Amino acid sequence: MDPKLTEVSQFFERFKAAFVRHDFDTCSRLLSQLKVLLTQFRSLPPLFEGTPNAIHELSLARDIYEHAVILSVKIEDQDAFERDFFQLKPYYTDVGNLLPPSPQEYPILGLNLLRLLVQNRIAEFHTELELLSSTALENPCIKHAVELEQSFMEGAYNRVLSARQKVPHETYVYFMDLLAKTVRDEIAGCSEKAYDYLSINDARQMLLFSSDQELLEYIKEDHPEWEMKNSSVFFQKAKESAPCKEIPSLQLINQTLSYARELERIV
């Protein structure tokens, strides 16, 4: 075996051993070294040279970047996820005809869709969706993300939250928890504008919590400006603290009259 290929394989075995024992600091350090070592392979993107060990090198690099994406979820680093995913993506789109299918492909593609949904990047979500084949769209990991997006857009937040109980892959739990927080923040923002106050029971049901304690912890951490008294949650304090922008009525009137005079002159 080529010495460079042997070196990368040995480093990767050490990475996988650290990954199994959940030593993610060591994984991150080894991953940085692996990425540097991979630059020695001219068969990898963007060169794609037909070297004698091209297939082995491409397969190994794909495996490394797949582990990198999963590691970014384990350490809850969304920026690292995005970087590693885009380094991995060419191995799915540009060399798919050279390598056997990866069992991690659809779970990772679904993870990326879920990330875009959590970050409210809906246009990018649909762009990525349009690039997928009909076979991919039928995969449970992809369908899970699509159904979540539909529920989110419809405002069926109870379906979004209940979907956490039936995730198609254990790595999805991290993004599902983030999505649950996004949903609750959306409901909280609407509640502030719609009501002056709600009873604790109504607020708990509105925010889809299973216990009053969960509601109180959420308020303490995310909405300390809400006021709790008489078994109710008062939003008025939050409303009063929000800055009110004055409408420049005189300026708008002058602009409207100016437009009217110009229209009259043209006619």
C-alpha positions in Angstrom: 0.0 0.0 0.0 1.1 3.5 -0.7 2.9 5.0 2.4 0.7 8.2 2.3 -2.4 6.0 2.2 -1.1 3.9 5.0 -0.5 7.0 7.2 -4.0 8.4 6.6 -5.5 5.0 7.4 -3.6 4.7 10.6 -4.6 8.2 11.7 -8.2 7.4 10.8 -8.2 4.2 12.9 -7.0 6.3 15.9 -9.8 8.8 15.2 -12.5 6.1 15.1 -11.1 4.6 18.4 -11.4 8.0 20.1 -14.9 8.4 18.6 -16.1 5.2 20.1 -14.9 6.1 23.5 -16.4 9.6 23.1 -13.1 11.4 23.4 -14.2 14.2 21.1 -11.3 16.5 21.9 -8.9 13.9 20.6 -11.2 13.4 17.6 -11.1 17.1 16.7 -7.3 17.2 17.0 -6.9 14.1 14.8 -9.5 15.4 12.3 -7.5 18.5 11.7 -4.4 16.4 11.0 -6.4 14.1 8.7 -7.7 17.0 6.6 -4.1 18.2 6.1 -2.9 14.7 5.1 -5.8 14.4 2.6 -4.5 17.3 0.6 -1.7 15.0 -0.5 -4.1 12.9 -2.6 -4.5 14.4 -6.1 -7.5 12.0 -6.8 -9.7 14.0 -4.4 -11.8 17.1 -5.2 -11.2 19.5 -6.9 -8.5 17.7 -9.0 -10.1 14.3 -9.4 -6.9 12.9 -11.0 -7.0 9.2 -12.0 -4.2 8.0 -9.8 -3.6 4.3 -9.2 -5.1 4.4 -5.7 -7.9 6.8 -6.6 -10.9 4.6 -5.6 -9.3 3.7 -2.3 -8.4 7.3 -1.6 -11.9 8.6 -2.5 -13.6 6.0 -0.4 -11.3 6.8 2.6 -11.8 10.5 2.3 -15.6 10.1 2.1 -15.6 8.0 5.2 -13.4 10.6 7.0 -15.7 13.5 6.1 -18.8 11.5 7.0 -17.3 11.0 10.5 -16.4 14.7 10.6 -20.1 15.6 10.0 -21.3 13.3 12.8 -18.6 14.6 15.1 -19.8 18.2 14.5 -23.3 17.1 15.7 -21.9 15.3 18.7 -20.0 18.5 19.8 -23.0 20.7 18.8 -21.0 22.9 16.4 -23.2 24.0 13.5 -20.5 26.0 11.8 -18.3 22.9 11.7 -21.2 20.9 10.4 -21.7 23.3 7.5 -17.9 23.3 6.6 -17.6 19.5 6.8 -20.9 18.9 4.9 -19.8 21.0 2.0 -16.4 19.2 1.9 -18.3 15.9 1.9 -20.9 16.8 -0.7 -18.8 16.3 -3.8 -18.3 12.7 -2.8 -22.0 12.2 -3.2 -22.6 14.3 -6.3 -19.4 14.2 -8.4 -17.9 10.7 -7.7 -21.0 8.7 -6.9 -20.5 6.6 -10.1 -17.0 5.6 -9.0 -17.8 4.5 -5.4 -20.4 2.1 -4.0 -23.3 3.9 -2.2 -22.6 5.0 1.4 -25.1 3.9 4.0 -24.5 7.3 5.7 -25.5 9.4 2.6 -29.2 9.8 3.2 -29.0 10.2 7.0 -26.4 13.0 6.4 -28.4 14.7 3.6 -31.5 14.6 5.9 -29.4 16.1 8.7 -28.4 19.0 6.5 -32.0 19.6 5.6 -32.9 19.6 9.2 -30.1 22.1 9.9 -31.4 24.5 7.3 -34.9 24.2 8.7 -33.6 25.0 12.3 -31.7 28.0 10.9 -34.9 29.1 9.0 -33.0 29.0 5.7 -36.1 27.8 3.9 -35.0 28.9 0.4 -31.8 26.9 0.7 -33.8 24.0 2.1 -35.9 23.8 -1.0 -32.8 24.3 -3.3 -31.2 21.3 -1.7 -34.4 19.3 -1.9 -34.6 19.9 -5.7 -31.2 18.4 -6.2 -32.2 15.1 -4.7 -33.3 12.1 -6.8 -36.7 10.5 -6.5 -35.1 7.6 -4.7 -33.6 9.9 -2.1 -37.0 11.7 -1.6 -38.5 8.3 -0.6 -35.9 7.6 2.0 -37.2 7.9 5.6 -34.5 10.4 6.6 -35.3 12.8 3.8 -39.1 12.3 4.2 -38.7 13.1 7.9 -37.2 16.5 7.1 -39.7 17.3 4.4 -42.7 16.5 6.7 -41.2 18.7 9.4 -40.9 21.6 7.0 -44.5 21.2 5.9 -45.7 21.0 9.5 -43.6 24.1 10.4 -44.9 26.1 7.5 -48.5 25.1 8.3 -48.1 26.1 12.0 -48.8 22.6 13.1 -46.2 23.0 15.9 -47.6 20.0 17.9 -46.6 17.7 15.0 -43.1 19.3 14.9 -42.6 18.6 18.6 -44.0 15.1 18.6 -41.7 14.2 15.6 -38.8 14.1 18.1 -40.1 10.8 19.4 -39.7 9.1 16.0 -36.5 10.4 14.6 -35.1 8.1 11.9 -31.5 8.4 13.2 -30.1 9.1 16.6 -28.0 12.1 15.4 -31.2 13.9 14.5 -32.1 14.5 18.2 -29.7 17.5 18.5 -31.4 19.5 15.6 -34.8 18.4 16.8 -34.2 19.9 20.2 -33.1 23.2 18.5 -36.2 23.1 16.3 -38.4 22.6 19.3 -36.8 25.8 20.8 -37.4 27.7 17.5 -41.0 26.6 17.6 -41.5 27.7 21.2 -39.8 31.1 20.5 -42.2 31.6 17.6 -45.2 30.8 19.7 -43.9 33.0 22.6 -43.5 36.0 20.2 -47.0 35.6 18.9 -48.4 35.2 22.5 -46.8 38.4 23.6 -48.5 40.3 20.8 -51.9 38.5 21.1 -52.4 38.6 24.9 -51.7 40.8 27.9 -51.5 37.7 30.1 -52.3 34.0 30.2 -52.9 31.6 33.1 -50.0 29.3 33.8 -52.1 26.4 32.6 -52.9 28.1 29.3 -49.4 29.2 28.8 -48.1 25.7 29.4 -50.5 24.3 26.8 -49.8 27.1 24.3 -46.0 26.5 24.5 -46.5 22.8 24.4 -44.8 21.9 27.7 -45.8 18.8 29.6 -45.3 20.3 33.0 -45.5 23.7 34.8 -41.8 23.2 35.9 -40.7 23.1 32.2 -42.6 26.3 31.5 -41.1 28.1 34.5 -37.6 27.0 33.5 -38.2 28.2 29.9 -39.4 31.6 31.2 -36.5 32.0 33.5 -33.9 31.2 30.8 -35.5 32.8 27.7 -38.0 35.4 28.8 -37.0 36.9 32.2 -38.9 40.0 31.2 -42.2 38.1 31.6 -43.9 38.6 35.0 -45.3 35.8 37.1 -48.0 36.6 39.6 -51.4 35.3 40.6 -50.9 32.0 38.8 -50.6 33.9 35.5 -47.9 34.9 33.1 -48.0 38.6 32.3 -46.6 39.8 28.9 -47.4 43.5 29.5 -44.0 44.3 30.9 -42.4 42.9 27.8 -44.7 45.0 25.6 -43.9 48.2 27.5 -40.2 47.6 27.3 -40.3 47.2 23.5 -39.3 50.4 21.8 -42.0 52.1 19.8 -41.1 53.7 16.5 -42.8 57.0 15.7 -44.6 57.1 12.3 -43.3 60.2 10.4 -46.8 61.2 9.5 -45.9 64.8 8.3 -43.2 63.4 6.0 -45.5 60.8 4.6 -48.2 63.4 3.9 -45.7 65.7 2.1 -44.4 62.8 0.0 -47.9 61.8 -1.0 -48.9 65.3 -2.0 -45.7 65.6 -4.0 -46.5 62.4 -5.8 -50.0 63.7 -6.5 -48.8 67.0 -8.0 -46.3 65.1 -10.2 -49.0 62.8 -11.4 -51.3 65.7 -12.1 -48.5 67.4 -14.1 -47.9 64.3 -16.1 -51.6 63.9 -17.0 
